[in-house]
Amino acid sequence: MASSPDDVKKNLDILLEGWKSKFTPLYGPVRELKRIMFKRIFGTGSKGGTNTAGSKLPTEPYSTKPIYVSPRSLANAPSKYKIGKRGEPIESLYFPQGYAQIKTETSRKLPLELTGRLKAGFLNEDVFTEGLTAGILLPESEQKKKQGLEAKYGTIFLPTKEEQDEMLQDHAEQIVEQIINAMKKG
């Protein structure tokens, strides 16, 4: 049964009024954009991530393969690694957890990596959805790390043009789908 023009107008008015408080055709595409950005920023598998310009980021965790290192190459290594059990200097330092252990135990501060709390914060923070607005958020506790990384590596936490175009295409398709569904109601 075909809908009258008045029914179609009424259904479209109801749809548009509902969008003012909950613009659902935007929320799904922004969530998908966040998923795509997460893969780009933090990488997958052994592939590292990239900033918005496509430059590589230090997203791969440090190696945990056991390693021997010359004590002369690690001036600030703890003495437990430089002196043996009998008090004699050690010719090779052994780190059973590999380079990751070297960085943790010999660096004055932990290196800026796109892993750990920043990665979890980006992943776990809900997409902001209110009325006609949606946004991807990062926890307040990770803002300084984001700023430091972007000062060093360029813009990271904004979508690329391709990501934006894909999101807008998805958004347009969802709007059209909801309008068509509203017009069919009768």
Secondary structure, 3 states (H helix, E strand, C coil): CCCCHHHHHHHHHHHHHHHHHECHHHHHHHHHHHHHHHHHHHCCCCCCCECCCCCECCCCCCCCCCEEECHHHCCCCCHHHCECCCCCECCCEEECCHHHHHHHHHCCCCCCCCCCHHHHHHHHCCCEEEECEEECCCCHHHHHHHHHHHHHHCCCCCCCHHHHHHHHHHHHHHHHHHHHHHHHCC
